[in-house]
Amino acid sequence: MDPRTVRGSVLDMARRNTTITLDREKVARVQALIGAGSMSEAVDAALDRLISIEELRRDVAAYSAVPLSAAELAVGDLPVELDLDDDDVDYDVLYGGEP
C-alpha cells in the first residue's frame, strides 16, 4: 500500500470503539480541510498532527534551551568547498545564456 495515500491511524494498530463528546463543527471543519471521509478519520488525523506539532515544539524548546558552544558556532565560519562535478554541462545551451 502506498503510504502517501493512507490517512489516519498507523496500519495494523489496534483500534477500539470509544465514546467521546466532540464539537461537530470542529470535526466538520477538519473533514473539509483534509478531505476526511468519516468522523473517525478526521479525529485520527487531527490527533496525529497534534502529536507531531507538540513533539516538534518540544524538540525546538530543548534545542533552544542550551546555547551553542563556541566550537558549534565556529562550524558556521568554516569554508565551504562546493563541487557539483558539472564541468561538462553547458548551462548557456541549457538555459539560454545569461539574463
N, C-alpha and C positions, 0 to 999 in steps of 0.2 A: 504494500500500500504506500502511495506517495505521501510523505509526511507533510508536504505543502498543502494537501487537500484535506487533511484531518484537522478538525476543530474540536475543542472540548477536552475531555479528560484524557489522561495517558492511556494508551492501548493496554489491555489486559489488567487494568487496575480494578480492584474490587469496588463495586458500587452497591449502594443500598438506598432504598427509598427513605426520604426524610421529610418531615413536615416542618415547614418554616413559614414565617409571615414575611411577605415581601411587598414593597411598593410596586404595584403593577405598572405604573407609569415609567418607573426607572427600568424595569425589565423590558418594557416595550421599546424604550429608547436604546437600550443595549442591543436588542434584537435588530432594530433598524440600522444601527451603526455598523454592526458586524455581519449582518445577514444571517443571524441565528434562526434556525427553523423551529426551535422549541424553547420553552422557558428553561428547561434543564441545561440546554446547550448555552444559552445566554448567561446563566448563573455560573456555569462551569468556566466559560471563557473569561468572565469578569473576575472570578477568583484567581485564575491562572495569571491574569495581567496584574492584579493587585499584588500577588506573591512576587512576581518578577520586579515590579516597581519598588516594593519595600526592600527586597534583597539588594537591589541596586542602590537605593537610598542609604542603606546601612553600610554597604561597601564604600561608597563615596565618603560617608561620615568617618569611617575607620581610617581611610587613606588620608583624609584632610586633618585628622586629629594629631598626626605625627608629622612634624615638619621634615622636609627633605634634608638629608645630611649634606655637608659640603661636597663630598665625593659624588653624591647623586646629582647635585646641581651642576657639577663640573661636566657631567656627561653631555649636557646641552651645549657646551662650548667646544666639544671635540670636532675636529674637521671631518667633513663627510666626503667620501670619495664615491662618486656616482659613475658607474659604468653600465650603460644599458646594452652594451655589446651590439650596437646597431650601426657600426661604421659603414656597413654595406647598404643601408637604407637611404634612398634618395627622397628626402622629405619634400623637396621642392617639386618633384614629379608627383608625389602622392597628394600634396595639399596645395599645389599651385603657386609656390613661391611665397615670398614674404608679403604680408598685408600692406 
